[in-house]
Amino acid sequence: MKKAYIILPVILTLLILSCGKGFLDTDPQGVIIDEQLKTTKAVEASLIGAYGILNGNINGTWGNYSSGPSQWLYGEVAADNAHKGSNSGDQSPMNDIELHRVGPTNDNLPTMWRVYYEGIIRCNKTLQLLKTVQESDANDRFSDERATQIEAEAKLLRGHYYFFLKRVFVNIPYLDETITSTADAVKVPNTIDVDPMIEADFKFAVDNLEYTKPLGEVGRVDKYAAEAYLGKLYLYQKKYPEALVLFKNVITNKAPLTDMPFQNNFDINTENGPEGILVAQNIINDDGSGDNGNVGDMLAGLYNSAPISCCGFYQPSVDLANAYKVNASGLPLLDNSYRTNPYKSDLGLSGAAKTNYQVNKTLAFDPRLDYTIGRRGVSYRDWGTMPGDDWIRDPAYGGPFVAVKQMIDKSDFSGNTSPGTTNITGLNVNIIRLADVYLMAAECAVETNDLTYARNRVNDVRNRASSLPAVTAGGTPAAAYDVNPYASFPNQEYARNAVRFERRLELAMEGHRFYDLVRWGIAKTVIEDYQDFEKDFVSSSQTITFEDKDTYYPIPQEQMDRSGGALTQNDGY
């Protein structure tokens, strides 16, 4: 069971402070007199409300898929790691994200926009209230230490929400705590780069947070999150030396990654462990309702006779499964030769061959395969043997595989799933975890030509993977599992490819892949090559086209209409 966490806002004050559907909506949410807000209690409640948006949800359950902190739709389905899944008719606007034919009216875009601007508004409101309380003559004021800490927490959260929006839309309006009315907000254009403001927020958090959690509460942000996120921002800006300093600080002050089991990141009993850097907290409410749960990933439930039988979305690609192949030295096939003689489970078989299919246990795979991808004939968590098509809604459309990281063990369903909608779980989502920091540090080291440091960090990740317990098929290991460290990085180009490949293997299905491809400048090449391979197996990939504009998304049409001309549509849309 879960401990006490920072959870979505359920306090009346927060519902009143909330700006509701989006920063351009003008519908009032409630009325409260100003004096009631000039208290430390109101500020703390407002800050909890700002934390609440970390799980990508304002209220309710259904419909928050594109804003989930896992970023599965924009970060993985849009790349080469996953298919939308289900069937072609269900949530059909998501098909356009997979196929890169998104228009401004796609209904996934405004959800992302509204949710994260709501988070920004809540952070701004917290900062406004904090200033009011600290400048008042009342006795109810914060100590200078706690006031600075609250400001740092709110600014780090605000920076995160802007960072998520910037990756998707690129050109976005910047609203800070000095903007106090909707009338002023709608006049703000989206023609200024928001990166300097995000950087300022992250720097303030780095300077004013400690490595210990504020108030001792596990769900709050700390200096680890601030340093990692500022480093990530610099990495996206290709400021590799500056980023590396920050990543090294995190790595030095954390326990060794090799002491932190990989599987603990995806186990509801061991979440919020030492590997978590920035974690979206989820929990099933005491009354069984799921609006504080993991609603962003709720479509990733499996199908039919599976213990969680909704909704069949978010299926790993055939290409991703084959990427876990290793050579005779236990190393990845960096030249993409993993696509030769591809492994495709029972896809395409019929009759007796389909009925009698047995998993080939002699194939050499990195063990992270079966902690990331569910495949026929292999044990799936504690649910039993994955039966193949019976747990998949439309194998011809989405492929033969299912996701693993987003589910929880059957033995943990009680209290951690919402009755009637068990596909809503209380499983947390890692937005940044320590292995991610190791690999970002390795990337920076490659780009600054410190190949030894880069190799050591990659090998830390691989050595940790080598200790994973074998997943079984019929009581014996489901593959010839093998993963070994690199003996050398002979040159910078080899090192660069190794680090990038390792990010895919370690962080697959965690929302990073598309954004990585974009910032590396290889999205078009990789996705076109992927489509050429994947189209032979899965119908949803047969018509992918990728243009230069597809590295970002259009401003939602509803926001363009509401802005009265203040917003400028992104190029190409």
Buried (B, 14 or more C-beta within 10 A) or exposed (E): EBEEBBBBBEBEBBBBBBBBBBBBBBEEEEEEEEEEBBBBEBBBBBBBBBBBBBBBBBBEBEEBBBBBBBBBBBBBBBBBBBBBBBBEEBBEBBBBBBBBBBEBEBBBBBBBBBBBBBBBBBBBBBBBBBBBBBEEEEEEBBEEEBBBBBBBBBBBBBBBBBBBBBBBBBBBBBBBBEBEEBEEBBBBEBEEEBBEBBBEBBBBBBEBBEBEBBEEBBBBBBBBBBBBBBBBBBBBEEBBEBBBBBBBBBBEEBEEBBEBBBEBBBBBEEBBBBBBBBBBBBBBBEEEBBBBBBBBBBBBBBBEEBBBBBBBBBBBBBBBBBBBBBBEEBBBBBEBEBBEEBBBBBBEBEEEEBEEBEBEBEBBBBBBBBBBBBBBBBBBBEBEBBBBBEBBBBBBBBBBBBBBBBBBBBEBBEEBBBEEBBBBBBBBBBBBBBBBBBBBBBBBBBBBEBBEBBBBBBBBBBBBBBEBEBBBBEEEBBBBBBBBBBEEBEEBEBBBBBBBBBBBBBBBBBBBBBBBBBBBEEBBEBBEBBBEBBBEBBBBBEEBEBEEBBBBBBBBBBBBEBBEEBBEBBEEB
